Amino acid sequence: DYCEQAGVGNSMNYKAILQYDGTRYRGWQVQGNTDNTIQGKMETLLTRMAGEPVEVNGSGRTDAGVHAAGQVISFRCQTDRTPEDICAYMNQYLPEDICVLSVEEAAPRFHARLNAVRKTYVYRIWNAPVRPVFERKYVTWIEQPLDVDAMRRAAELLCGTHDYRAFCSLKKFKKSTVRTEMNIEHLGKEIRISYTGDGFLYHMVRILTGTLVEVGEGARKPEDMPTILMSMDRANAGKLMPPEGLTLECVEYEDNLKK
């Protein structure tokens, strides 16, 4: 049990906020066949700093190629360093595509994933005839003009508390009912879709986006969304969008768990 382990020894519990460009990584989660993951990089560095194994818990598992502007982690270790010193140490040795924005002492039972109450993801689409050069690693390029108004009508029908299993790549999962809010902004050549929810299923945001894109392309109608939801069948939803357009924007916690 994590909470029982949290009281062992004189170690402190810490909360940190990270930013990373996920382009060259195999995702967040440590994998046995590669050390090229964000979690792996963090655990290796903190273990070296503390002189003992350090386990890092993230608020969520971003896929390979997905970015984060506000990933939250928690970890426990024994060190004489202040939170500011830990932050400086990590930024000194981390690669240039990972940055620690802040480190603070957390409540003994704080856990970055278990205590998260809301997360916001943003999917960015570059909708123009010419591909973007400078934003190419952070947006998905779609040449065909999209009907943003139709996408908004479809998003309205997908918002709320629903069983989203039709928008999940896994057949088995513990939780499929999620409360989600969506907002679509049209910013010149960019279409930016924000998703805020109390939980997200595997590939859920990328499949929701793919479904909205198909509405924008005219391949689906906004009125099809309730039928897709009720079917609970992945085969009835849209395509899985590429990872590079997706960013974990921020993670929210209850006030009494922020310290």
C-alpha positions in Angstrom: 0.0 0.0 0.0 1.5 3.3 -1.1 0.3 5.2 2.0 1.9 2.7 4.3 5.1 2.8 2.4 5.0 6.6 2.6 5.8 6.6 6.2 9.0 4.5 6.0 12.2 6.1 7.1 12.9 9.9 7.2 12.3 10.5 3.5 10.2 13.4 2.3 7.5 13.3 -0.3 7.9 15.8 -3.2 5.7 17.2 -5.9 7.2 18.5 -9.1 5.9 19.9 -12.4 7.6 19.0 -15.7 7.5 20.1 -19.2 8.8 17.9 -22.0 8.9 17.6 -25.8 7.9 13.9 -26.3 9.2 13.7 -29.9 12.2 11.5 -29.3 10.9 9.4 -26.3 9.0 6.1 -26.1 6.4 7.7 -23.9 6.2 8.3 -20.1 6.2 4.8 -18.6 9.4 2.9 -17.9 9.8 0.0 -20.2 12.0 -3.1 -19.9 13.3 -2.9 -23.5 14.4 0.7 -23.5 15.7 3.4 -21.2 14.3 6.1 -23.5 11.3 7.1 -21.5 10.5 10.3 -19.4 9.9 8.3 -16.2 13.1 6.4 -16.8 15.1 9.6 -17.2 13.6 11.1 -14.0 14.1 7.9 -11.9 17.7 7.5 -13.1 18.6 11.1 -12.2 16.8 11.2 -8.8 18.3 7.8 -7.9 21.8 9.2 -8.6 21.0 12.4 -6.6 19.7 10.5 -3.6 22.1 7.6 -3.7 19.2 5.1 -3.4 16.4 3.9 -5.7 13.7 6.6 -6.2 10.4 5.7 -7.7 8.6 8.5 -9.7 4.8 8.5 -10.1 3.4 10.6 -12.9 -0.2 12.0 -13.0 -0.7 10.1 -16.3 1.1 8.0 -18.9 1.6 10.1 -22.1 2.2 8.0 -25.2 5.3 8.0 -27.4 5.5 11.4 -29.2 3.1 13.2 -26.9 4.2 16.3 -25.1 3.5 17.9 -21.7 3.4 21.5 -20.6 2.4 20.6 -17.0 3.0 16.9 -16.1 2.9 16.4 -12.4 5.1 13.9 -10.6 5.5 12.8 -7.0 8.5 11.0 -5.5 9.9 10.2 -2.1 13.6 10.4 -1.2 16.0 11.2 1.6 18.2 14.3 0.8 19.6 17.4 2.5 18.8 19.4 -0.6 16.0 22.0 -0.5 13.2 21.7 -3.1 14.9 24.6 -4.9 18.2 22.7 -4.9 16.5 19.6 -6.2 14.9 21.5 -9.0 18.3 23.1 -9.9 20.1 19.7 -9.8 17.5 18.1 -12.1 17.6 20.9 -14.6 21.4 20.8 -14.6 21.5 17.2 -15.8 18.3 16.6 -17.7 18.4 16.8 -21.5 17.3 20.0 -23.1 13.9 18.6 -24.1 12.9 18.0 -20.4 12.5 20.8 -17.9 11.5 20.9 -14.2 9.3 24.0 -13.6 9.0 23.6 -9.8 9.6 21.2 -6.9 7.9 21.5 -3.5 7.4 19.4 -0.4 4.1 17.5 -0.6 1.8 16.0 2.0 3.0 12.5 3.1 0.1 10.8 1.3 0.1 13.0 -1.9 0.3 10.8 -5.0 0.5 12.5 -8.4 -1.9 10.1 -10.2 -4.2 8.9 -7.4 -5.0 12.4 -6.1 -5.5 14.1 -9.5 -9.1 15.3 -9.9 -8.9 16.9 -13.4 -6.6 17.0 -16.4 -6.5 19.1 -19.5 -5.2 18.0 -22.8 -4.8 20.1 -25.9 -4.8 18.8 -29.4 -3.5 21.2 -32.1 -4.3 20.9 -35.8 -2.6 23.0 -38.5 -5.3 23.4 -41.1 -3.7 25.0 -44.1 -2.6 24.1 -47.7 1.1 24.4 -46.7 2.7 22.3 -44.0 4.1 24.1 -41.0 7.9 24.2 -40.6 8.5 25.6 -37.2 5.5 24.0 -35.5 5.7 20.6 -37.2 6.6 18.7 -34.0 3.7 20.1 -32.0 0.8 20.1 -34.5 -0.9 17.7 -36.9 -1.1 19.0 -40.4 -4.4 18.6 -42.3 -4.5 20.1 -45.7 -8.2 19.8 -46.4 -10.3 22.7 -45.0 -12.3 21.6 -41.9 -15.8 22.7 -41.0 -15.1 24.0 -37.5 -18.7 24.9 -36.8 -19.7 21.3 -37.5 -16.9 20.1 -35.2 -18.2 22.3 -32.5 -21.7 21.0 -32.8 -20.3 17.4 -32.6 -18.2 18.3 -29.6 -21.2 19.6 -27.7 -22.9 16.3 -28.1 -19.8 14.5 -26.8 -19.4 16.6 -23.7 -20.7 15.6 -20.3 -20.6 12.4 -18.3 -20.6 9.4 -20.6 -19.3 5.9 -21.0 -16.5 6.6 -23.6 -15.5 3.0 -24.3 -16.2 3.6 -28.0 -13.3 6.0 -27.9 -10.8 3.7 -26.3 -8.2 1.5 -27.9 -8.2 -1.0 -25.0 -11.0 -3.6 -24.7 -10.4 -4.1 -21.0 -10.3 -1.2 -18.6 -11.2 -0.4 -15.0 -13.2 2.8 -15.7 -15.0 4.0 -18.8 -17.4 6.6 -17.5 -15.7 10.0 -17.6 -16.9 13.6 -17.3 -15.4 15.6 -20.1 -15.6 19.3 -21.3 -14.4 20.2 -24.8 -13.6 23.6 -26.4 -12.6 24.3 -30.0 -10.8 27.5 -30.9 -10.1 28.6 -34.5 -6.9 30.6 -34.4 -6.0 31.5 -37.9 -4.5 28.4 -39.5 -4.6 26.5 -36.2 -7.6 24.6 -34.7 -7.0 24.0 -31.0 -9.2 21.5 -29.2 -9.1 21.4 -25.4 -10.3 18.5 -23.3 -10.8 18.7 -19.6 -12.0 15.7 -17.6 -11.8 13.7 -14.4 -10.1 10.9 -16.3 -9.2 9.7 -19.8 -9.1 6.3 -21.3 -6.2 4.9 -23.4 -6.0 6.9 -26.7 -9.4 8.6 -25.8 -8.3 12.2 -26.7 -6.7 11.2 -30.0 -9.8 9.1 -31.0 -12.2 11.9 -30.0 -10.1 14.3 -32.1 -10.1 11.9 -35.0 -13.9 11.6 -34.9 -14.2 15.4 -34.8 -11.9 15.7 -37.7 -14.0 13.3 -39.7 -17.0 15.5 -38.9 -15.0 18.5 -40.1 -14.1 16.7 -43.3 -17.8 15.9 -44.0 -17.4 12.1 -43.5 -19.6 12.1 -40.4 -22.5 14.3 -39.1 -22.5 15.9 -35.7 -25.8 14.1 -35.1 -23.9 10.8 -35.3 -22.1 11.3 -32.0 -24.8 10.0 -29.5 -25.1 6.8 -31.6 -21.3 6.3 -31.4 -21.3 6.8 -27.7 -24.2 4.4 -27.1 -22.6 1.7 -29.3 -19.7 1.4 -26.9 -17.8 0.0 -29.9 -14.4 1.3 -30.9 -15.1 0.4 -34.6 -17.8 3.0 -34.8 -15.6 5.9 -33.8 -13.1 7.9 -35.8 -9.4 7.4 -36.6 -6.6 7.6 -34.1 -4.8 10.9 -34.6 -1.0 11.2 -34.6 0.7 11.8 -31.2 2.6 15.0 -32.1 -0.4 17.2 -31.9 -1.2 16.3 -28.3 0.0 18.0 -25.2 -0.9 17.3 -21.5 -1.6 20.9 -20.5 -2.2 20.8 -16.8 -3.3 18.6 -13.9 -5.5 19.8 -11.0 -5.7 18.7 -7.4 -7.9 19.4 -4.4 -6.6 22.4 -2.4 -5.8 20.3 0.7 -3.5 18.0 -1.4 -1.5 20.8 -3.1 1.0 21.0 -0.2 
